[in-house]
Amino acid sequence: MNLSNIEFERHSNPVDMIEFVAAANDWTFERSGEHEIAMTVEGHWTDYHVSFSWMEDCEALHIASAFDIKVPESRITEVMKLLSHVNGQVLMGHFDLWQHEHVVIFRQALLLAGGAEPTNRQVEVLLSNALDSCEAYFQAFQFVVWSGMDAKSAITAVMFETRGEA
């Protein structure tokens, strides 16, 4: 297979679009470098620390969303089992354990190869998917880390569907 080596000139930094969307939505953000922007987004269960990074070498806009659950050494194996259960249900993106800090993060990337530019809608969907995924499984990670629950029981506990109103 022969792939052409065509160079595309990118006219803007994709992180600029993130900054534009964040400003338009009155989100508090910090531009920590030319290729990275960070923000804290309030969720139902906790605040999420969201970072967008432009990965120029693979032409991808990467999002990472972390929440404040520090995984103790004694719970890492069970958290890894939970990650396997959760990632089997997540359609886009995945959860990971950031080994350096022992923190659970959600990661996803938007491929922008060939000079493609992200749209407002793509950025909003990327962020929305990350936050929705974090909200859906946050309690399962809490159950495993803080309550000592096993991974299968934790995922079962958060996946039940309620109907009606009390």
GIWORA-V55017 format. One record per run of one state. SS is the DSSP state (~ for helix, > for strand, _ for the rest). FROM is the first residue (numbers start at 1). TO is the last residue. If there is no record, write none. Layout:
ss->SS from->FROM to->TO
ss->SS from->FROM to->TO
This chain:
ss->_ from->1 to->13
ss->~ from->14 to->24
ss->_ from->25 to->28
ss->> from->29 to->33
ss->_ from->34 to->35
ss->> from->36 to->42
ss->_ from->43 to->46
ss->> from->47 to->55
ss->~ from->56 to->58
ss->_ from->59 to->59
ss->> from->60 to->70
ss->_ from->71 to->72
ss->~ from->73 to->87
ss->_ from->88 to->93
ss->> from->94 to->98
ss->_ from->99 to->102
ss->> from->103 to->111
ss->_ from->112 to->112
ss->~ from->113 to->115
ss->_ from->116 to->119
ss->~ from->120 to->146
ss->_ from->147 to->150
ss->~ from->151 to->159
ss->_ from->160 to->166
